[in-house]
Each structure stands twice: as structure tokens, then as C-alpha cells.
Amino acid sequence: MKNVMAVTIAAPGPSLAPALDDLVSNRIASRIAAQDATVWGPAAESEASRRLAWVHLAESSRPLVATIQELRADFARRGLDRVVLCGMGGSSLGPEVVCAAAGVDLTVVDSSDPGQVAAALASDLERTIVVVSSKSGGTLETDSQHRAFRRAMRRADLDPRDHVVVVTDPGTALDLEARAAGYTVINGNPDVGGRFSVLSAYGLVPSGLAGADIATLLDDAASVSPRLGADDTANPGLQLGALLGVAASQGVDKLVLEGDLSDAPGFGDWAEQLIAESTGKDGRGLLPIVIPAPRSSTEEATSADAVVVNGGSTPASTRSGLAAAVQAPLGAAFLLWEYAVSVAGRLIGINPFDQPDVEIAKQASRALLEDQGTAPEPAFRDGPIEVYADPELLGSASDAAGAVAALLAQVDPTTGYLAVMAYLDRLGNPELAEIRDSLAARTGRPTTFGWGPRFLHSTGQFHKGGAPVGVFLQITAAPAVDVEIPDRPFTFGQYIHAQAAGDGAVLAAQGRPVLRLHLTDPDAGLATLRSLLG
């Protein structure tokens, strides 16, 4: 077993001392461990009382290990060894990291992009296990993916009941329907929020079925649990939480997650959701900026409003003077960050367990799907790119380059950030994410890159609920091939278009600058776009 006690936090001590002393004197760590819902104040108490079971998942989830192992063995006997996960946000980000760390294959379908869905449907259905994972039981993306897989299996003369495992909270519509239809169902813990659920059925079922060592994952978390619940200034959860909370309270509200923060590639994407959804509300919070590879200098690290957390033992040098280094095996890292973000929520003065602005974009998307009226006309066309934006934003711009320049001019040089949101196939076009670096250099400001609709379940909360200093670049494309959603009056292509348009409309209504570049020819448009954006 790994040395799970090698959890170290290096951070500037003096500036954190008052906050740490306050946390210890108020017994915050031990109260969180005891699931005390009063830690975050009266306004948060009702929600917190239903969201704190994550602190003991390392033990309460233990019986799932044998269940999952038996299920995997049964699938193996029947020749099923390819695992596909249909899920969004907390249902997909954790398992993706766990499987990457374990070096086992997991196909994650966390998109409504028709190309990504079609690729998952096209491979080896006869040996495929589909995990349909939704806490609410009503996630529209997941329901749509599930419908597509059921139809594909039936057309291949396969019985979906032999291939599908449903993970959902007890009593949801999905739970009741799946059980009535004869599917294998494993219930999650309803007292755990989605972004805190990686050590529950939502993280363990797909990971374990794919072959990851979920028993050791729980062992690592259990080994550090007493330390994280201790009222002691040496508690790494309190130290990291104090750093995050003090930074946000001082206006240092950009959190750079640099390099591998644990022994797993992609850990920053999981932490991104945890941090953004938990803290980005009431005009406050921390915007996570994931930079996969550590570098000696970044625009984010040299910004006065940025705190940097990296993996290893030496904090980065930052202009703000606030930085940390984190070392922890994966199971311990999950629990460490969950404690730290919960602690930071108390210091910031927000409820870390709700996500009040996520539903706004969903409602706008549903309204557009119901009203398939006349599509809006672009402001202008530039080769394979259509440009959509408010005329006031565009000014005299008459081509895509001018439109981008007009948008970037809106980024505040001291407090602002740029968010790039690509509603495209992230598995088919991974190189597009490289434009983040060039745009950060061009603006000199913190810049994020998110795949849509994936980010809507993550940084989407901060975009609308955090400080109103963001500038937003949407990238959409006409689908090369569309995919029907069985028994729905819209396709995947129409759905992802509505998600982009709905979120853009909500951001614009809140006064955020939004530019959408739509690629009428995906291949030619991507080439032009990469040249345009660097």
C-alpha cells in the first residue's frame, strides 16, 4: 500500500495563521467529520444537513467493493469487458480520473456532441457494459445517451438488460423505471452531493467494472480521514482550506491548478468542478484554471489575483505570494480537497453544497428545444465561420479576427478572465484545447478552456454565480453527422446547439460579453480557428 500519510501542504504560514487559529478554535475539522450542518451558517444548514455523508464514504462504501467485483466477474464470464460510462459532472469526472490513474480503459460519454456519441455507439456493442449514472435520475444528457445505446443494442439483437448497469439515488424516476424493466441497479447515497461522490457508487461502480483497484482507493482515503478531521493547525485539509479561503477573501480569486496534483492525470478536471461549483456563487468564490503541465512562468502565476497549487513539495513563486504544493495518493487527495473546499466555503461565507446557477442554463436550453423557431442570423460570415454577438460588442469588426479582438478587449487587465467554451467532440479534437495557452499569452490574463456541455456541470456555476468579470468565447459547429435521440423531438445536434445558445443567452442577460464562432464546415473551420486563435 502507498504511504497514505505522505500528505503535505507547503504554504505561506504567517498570512494563514489567524484563519487557521480560528478554524481550530471553532473545531471546524472535527465538526465537519461529525457531519455538523451548522458549520456554514443558518442559510446553508438545510442543504448541508443532506450533503455531508461524503466524510465517511471511505468506510460506508466498503460493501460496494465485493458487489462490484462479483458483477465484473459475471460480465467477464459472458465476454463483456468494454465499459462505457454515460454520465455528467460528478458522475463522470471522478471515474475518469480513477481509471486513468489505474491505467484501465473507460469510455466516457459526457457530451451531447453527436460525433462523440456516434463513436461510442459504433464499437463492439456485443462486449460492452454501459453504466448509466445520474444522481437525480433526470439528467437530460445521460437520459439521451441511454436511449441511444438501448436502440443500438436492440438493433444489434442484444438485450439492453444484459449490458446496462444503472447507478442512481433511491426513488428517482430512473431507479423505479430501471428496476421495473429488469435492469441491474446500484443505488448511490442520497446524502452525498454529486461533486463529492467519487468515493461512492458513482465513482466506484464504473471504475471497478473497468478494472481499477477501488479497494485501495478507499484504503488511501480511510488512512487520512482521522488526520483530516483533527482540530490541529498541522491538519493539511485546514491548511489548504485556509489558503483557498483567505485568497478568495483577499480578492485573489483565480486558482491555478498546475501539473498533476495527485498520482493521476486529469485530477485537475475533477478538482475544477469541486471548486467552481462549491465556491462560485453570490458574486464570490474561486475560478479554477487547470494547467496540465507545470511551467516556470504563466500569465496566471504572475497575476496579482492568482493563487497557485501544484503537485510535489515546493510551491510555485507567485506575484500574490499565495501558493501551495500538495502530495497525496489518489484516494487521499479526493478526501483532502473535499475537506479543503468545505473549509474554504466557511471562510468565504457561502454554502459549498448548492449550485443555484447551474439550473438557469438548463432551463434556457429546454426552452430553446421546445421552441424550434427561426434560427438567429449571424452578425456576419467569414469563410467557414459564422459570427454571433451583440452589435455593441462587435463595434466595427467585419471579420472573425476583428470579432475576437473586440471580445478580448473586454477582458479587464487587473481582475478579468477569459473563458473559452468549445461545444465540440473533445475526444476527436483534443488539440483544440491548446488554444488556451496562446489566448492567455495574448490577454495576459487567466484563461480557462472547457468542453461543452461538460463544463456546464462544472465551471458553468462560477461563470454565472462568481464575480462578474468573465469574458466568454463560445465555439460551436455544424455536426458532420447527427444522431437521433429515440422518442425525443430533437437530435443530439439540436440539443448541443440549444445548450450553447441557452448558456450564451443567460450570460449575455447578466451583462457578460459573449462571442460565438460557429463553424459551418467543421474541418475547414477548425483549421481556420486554430490559425486565428493561435
N, C-alpha and C positions, 0 to 999 in steps of 0.2 A: 504493500500500500504506500502511496505517496505520503510524504511528511506534511500532513494537512495543517500542522501548526505553523508552517512557514508562511504565515500571512503577515506581511509587513507593509506599513504605510510610512512613507517619508514625506513630511510636510513642514512648512514653516511653523515653528512652535509658538512663539510669543503672541502672534496675532490670533491664534486659535485658543489660547489659554482661557480667556473669560468664557467663551462659548462652551468649551469642554467642562470647565468647573460648573457651569450652570446645568449642563446635561447630567453630570454626575450627581450634583446635589438634589436634582429633581428626579433621580432614579429613572431616567428615560429608558435606558437599555433594558433594565430588568422589568420595567412596566410594559415595554413592547413585547418582551419574551413572555410575559404573563397575559398578553392579549388585552391590555388595558385600553379601551377605546377612548378614554378621556385625554390621552396624551396630546391630541391635536385641537382641543377646544370643543366647546358645545356644538358649534355648527357642523363639525365633522364627525361627531360621536355616533350618529345613527349609521352612517356609511361605514365607519371604521369598525363598528361592532360586528359587521358581517364580512369583514375583509382581512382578518388577522390570523387565520389558521395557517398561513404560509410559514409562520415561525417554527412550527413543529412538523412540517411536511417530511423532513428527513427521517422521522420515526413513523408518522401516521401513514406514509406512503409505502412502508416496507412490505405489507402484504401484497401489493401490486406486483412485486418483482416475480414471485412464483407464478402468479396468474398470467403475466405477460410471457414468461419463459415457456409455460405449457402451451399457450396459444401459438407461439412461434414454432414450437416443435410440431404441433399439429399441422400448421401451414406447410412446414418443411416436408412432412410425410406426404403431403398432397402435391408437392412440387411447386409451391408458391414461395418465391424468395425475392421478388421485387416489391419494394414498399413505396407507395405514393401517398403523400400527405396532402389532403385538401383542408386548408385552414388559413386563418389570417391573424396577424398580430401575435398575441401571446400564445396562440395555438400553433404557430409555425416557427417563430424566431428561435425559441429555445431548442426544440428538437433539431433544427438545422445546425446549431452550434454544437450540440452534443454529438451528433453523428459526424460532423466534420472533425471534431477532436478525436473521435474513436476510429476514424478512417473507414467508416462504413457508408454504403450508398443509401441515400434517401432522396427521392424526387419530391420536391416541394412545389405544389401548385398553389401559390398565394397571390394569384392575379386573375383579372378578368380579361387580360390580353388574349385574343383568340389564337395567336400564334403559339403562345406558351401553353395554352390549354390543349390545342391540337397536337403539339409534340408529345405531351404526356399521354394523350389518348392513343397515340399511334404505335406504342411499343409494348409487345409481349403481354397482352391482357390476360392470357391464359395462366401466366405465372405471377400476376400482380395482386398485391394486397393493397386495398385502398382504405386509408384511415380518414374518416370524415370527422373533423374535430371542430366543435363550436360550443362554447360555454352557454351562450344564450339559446342555442338551437335554432336561431333565426338569422344567422349571418348570411346575407344575400349572396356574396361571392361564393361562400362554401356550399350553400344550397345549389347554386348554379353549377358548380363543378361536380357535385354529387349527381345531379340529374344527368349531366353529360356522360359520366362514367357508367351510370346504370344503363343508359341507352346503348352505349358502345358495347357493353358486356352482353346485353340481350341480343344485339345484332350479331355477336360472335358466338351465339348459342351457349353463353355462360350464365350461370345463376348468380346475380349480384350477392345473394345471401352467403355464398361460399367464398366471397372475396372481400366483402366490406366489413370493417370494424368501425363502429360509431362511438365517439367519445363526446359526452355532453353532460351537463348538470342534470340531476334527477328531476323529473317532472316537466322538462321542456317539451315543446311540441315534437322536436326531433327525437327525444327519448321515447315518448309514447308511440310515435309512428314507427320508429325503427323496431321496437320490441314487438309491436303488433304484426309487423311484416316478417318477423323471424330473423332479424339481423343480430349479430354479436354486438352487445352494448356494454361499455365500461363507463361508469359514471365518475365525473370529477367531483371535487369538493366544492360545494356552493359557497363556502365561506372563504374562498380564495379568489382574488381578482385575476383577470386574465394575464396581466403583465407580471404577476407574482406567482404564476402557476407552473413554472418549468419543472419543479420537483414533485408535481402532482401527476395525475393521469395524463394531462395534456402534454407534458414533456416526456413522460416515461413510456407511454404506450407506443407512439411511433418510433422513438429511439430504441426501445427494447426489441420491437419487432424487426427493426433493421439490423440488430446485432450489437448495439452499443452495450457496454458494461454499466447498466443502471444501478446495480447493487453498490459498486464502488463510488458512483456519483453520490448516492445517498450517504455512504460511509464518510466521504470527504466533508459533506455538509454537516453531518451529525457531530463530527470531531471538533468542529469550530463553533458549534452552537453555544456551548457554555461560555466561551470567551466573548462571543458577540452579545450575550445577554448580561454581561458583567458591568456593574457601575464603577468603572475604572477609567482614568484618563489614558491608559495604555490600550484600551479596547479599540481595535482597528476600525470597527464599524462606527464608533463615536468619532474617531479621528477623521475618517473620510467624510462622514456626515457633517461634522463641524466645518470642514474645509468647504464643502459644497454650499452649506447654508450661509456661512459667513461671506463667501464670494458673492452669492446671489444678493444678499442683503446690502453689499457694498457696491452694487451695480456691475459686478464682474459676472455677467450673466451668459457668457459663451463658454461652454465646457468642451474642450478639445480632448477627445479620446484617441490617443496616439499609439499605434502599434498594437501588438497582441496583449490585451490586459489580463489574459489568463493563458492556459496551455491550449487554447482553442482558437483557430482562425474564425473570424466573424463575430467574436464575442462583443465587439463594439456595437454591432447592429442590434443585438439583444438589449444591451445596456441603453442604447439610444431610445428605445421605446419606453423602458422603465423610467428613465429620467424625464423625457419630454412629456409623457402623459401624466406622470405623477406630479411634476412641479410647474408645468406651463399653464397657468390659469390665473385669473384675477389680475392680469397685467404684470405678473411676476414669473419667476422661475428661471430655469437653466436650459439653454438651447444646446443640445449635444451635437458636436461636429466630429464625425468619425473619419480618422485618417489612418488607413490600414498600416502603412509603413512609417516608422519613426524617421524624422529628418532633423537636421541640426537647426533649421530655421524655417518657420512657416509664417504666413500672414496672421494666422490665428494666434500663434505663440507670441508674436510681437505686438499684438493688440492689447491696449491697456485694460480692456473689458473681457479678457480671456483667462481662464484657469485651465491648466493642462494636467491631465492624468495619463501616465504611461505605464507600461509593464516594466518589471525589473526592480532595481533597488535605488536608482538615482533619479530624482525629479528633474524635469526639464528646467532650463532657465527661461523665465518669463518676465515680460515687462510689468505685469501686475504684481509679481512677487508671490503669487499663489500657484502652487503646483504640488503634485503628489506622485508617488510611484507605488504600484500595487503588485504584490506577488501572492498568488493563491492558486491551488489546483481548481479545476472547473467547478465541482460541486460546492466547494467553499466560497469560490468567487461569486457564484449566484447568490448565496445567502448573505455574504458580505455587502454586496451592492444593494440588496433589498433592505437590509438594516440601514445602510448609509443614506439611501434616498428617503426612507421614512423619517430618519433623524433630521435630514435637511428640510423636509416638509414642515416639521415643527418650528425650526429656526426661521424659515421663510414666512411662516404664518399662513400656510394653505393646507387644504385637505389632500393628502397624497394618494387617496384611493378612489377619487372620482375622475371623470373625463367629460366635463359638461359641454365642451365644444365639438366633440367628435360627431355627435348625432346631427349637428347642424348640416354638415356636408352630406350626410346620408339622406336627410330629408330633401335637400335640394336635388340630389341625384334622382331620387324616386319621383319627384315632381316632374323632372325633365323626361323621365321614361314614360310617365303617364301622358305627357303632352308631346307627342311626336309631331309637332307643328313645323312651320317653316324654319329651316336652319338659318342661323345668323350669317350674314355676309361678312367676309374678311375685310379689314381696312384696305388691304391691297395684297397682290400676289407678287412673289419674287421667285421666278423659276418654279422649283418643286416645293416651295414653302409659301403657305398662306399665313398672313399676319393678322392676329386678333388682339385688339387692345382699345382702351379708351382713347378717343382722339386727343384729349388733353395730354395724355402721356406721350403719344407719338409725336406731337408737335408737327414739325415739317418733314419728319422722316418719310422716305418714299421707297426704301428697300429694307430687307431684313437686317442688314448690318446697322443701318440707322436706327431701326426699332430697338435692337439690342443696346446700342449706345444710349438711347433715350432712357431705357429701363435702368441701366447701370448707373446713370447719372442721378437716379433717385436714391441710391444707397448712401445713407448718412455716413460720413467719414469717421465718426467717433463712436456711434452707437449701433449702426445698422448692420444688417446681414443680407446676403443673397441666398435664396433657396431655389435650387433647380429641381424640377419635378417632372420626371420622364414617364409618361404613360405608355411604355413600350415593353417588349419582351426582354426581361433582364437577363435571362439565360441565353438568349440568342444574340444580344447586343451588349455584352458586359463591358466592352471597351469604351462605350459612351460615358461611363462614369468618370473617365479620365479628364473630362472637360472641367470637373470641379477644380482641379489644381490650377488650370490656366485662368479660369474666371476668378479664383481667389487672388492670384497674382495681379490680374487686371484691375480688380476693385481695391485691392489692398485691405480687404475686409473678410471676416469669417464667412465661409460659403459652405452650404450643405448640398448634397445630392441625394435625392430619394426616388425610388421606383414607384410609380403609381399603379394600382391603388394601395400598394403595400404601405407607403408612408402615411396614408390617411389614418391607419391604426397605430401610428407612432408619433412622428413629429407634427402630424396634422393638428393635434391638440395644441401644441405650442404656437403654431402659426396663427391660430385664431385666438388663443387664450393668453399667450405670453405678451411680453412688451410689444407694442405696435410699431416695430421698427424694421419689419421684414419687407423685402422686395422679391417678387416671385416670377420665375420664368417657367412656364409650362411647355412641355414638348409632347405633342400627340401625332398620330399618324393614321392614315387610312390603312385598314388591315389588308395584308396581301391575300389572306383567306379568312373568311368569317366562319364562326361556328354557332349553330343554333343552340339555344337553351330549351330543352324539352319542356313543353307545356307552359312556356312563357311567351309573351307577345313581343319580345325583343331578343336580339342576338348578343353574343359576348362583345362584338364590335360596337354595337349601340350602347351597351351597358358601360364599357370603359369610357366611351365618349361622354356619356352623361355624368360619370363620376368626375372627369376632368372639368367639364363645363360647370357642374354644380359646385365644386370646391372653388373654382375660379370666381364664380358669381358671389359666393359667400365672402371670399377675401376682398373682392372689389367693393362689396357693400359695406365692408368695415373700413374702407379707405386705404387698403393696401394696394400698392402698384402691382398690376398683373399683366404680363405679356404672354400670349400663347402663340407658339410657332407650330403650325400643323403641316406635316409632311404629306403631300398628296401622292408622292411616289416614295415609298419607304426607303428603297436602296439609294436612289439619287439624292433624296432629301437628307439622309444620314450623312452621306459624303459631303454635301454642301454645308450641313450643320456643323460637322466637326471642323471643317475649314474655317467657318465663320466664328466659332467659339473657341478654337484653338485645340 
